[in-house]
Amino acid sequence: MLADPDDDPDAIKTVYGYKVVTADARADRLLNMPGGLTARAFHRPLPELRAAADTLYS
């Protein structure tokens, strides 16, 4: 994904001249789950994931 100014500077990489960020890093920022927690989201309880999704899409 193309990087946004709000993305974590440590997560931004340059690929073929474009500043990009991985989808999980973007999800971490949007869901306020620092530390790569979205990459391990399958370990989280379903109600907690639904609450995070409701927050993201509301």
N, C-alpha and C positions, 0 to 999 in steps of 0.2 A: 504494500500500500504506500502511496505517496505520503510523506511525513507532513504533519500539521505543526504549527508553531507551538502548540500545547503539549506535544509528545515529549517524552523523557529524552533529553539529549544523549544519554548513554545508550538508548535503544535505536537511535537513528544511524543508519549506515548509508554509504554512497555506493550505488550500483549503476554502472553504465552512465554515470553523470547525474543520476537522479537521487535525491535524498528520500530514502524509504524507511519504513518501520514494519516489523512483523505484525501480523494480525493479533497474536496473543499479547504483544506489548500495547497495542491500541486498546484491546479489550480490558487490559489491566487498568489503563488510565480511565476509560469510560465507566468502568464498574467500581472504581476506587479500591482496587484489590492489588496493592503493590507487591512486588516480590515474585511475580510470575504465578500467582495463584490460579489464574484462569487456565493455565496449562495443566494444572492438576485438579480442575473443577470436577472431574468425574468422581473424586473422593468426597465432594461436598454433599450434604444432604439435599434432597430434591426441593423441599420448601425454601431453603436458603438460595438455591439457584433460581427458583421462580421469583423470589423477592428481588434478586439482583437484576433479572431480566425486566421485571416490572419497573424498576428504577430507571433502567436504560431507555426503555421505550415509552416512558410517560412524560 
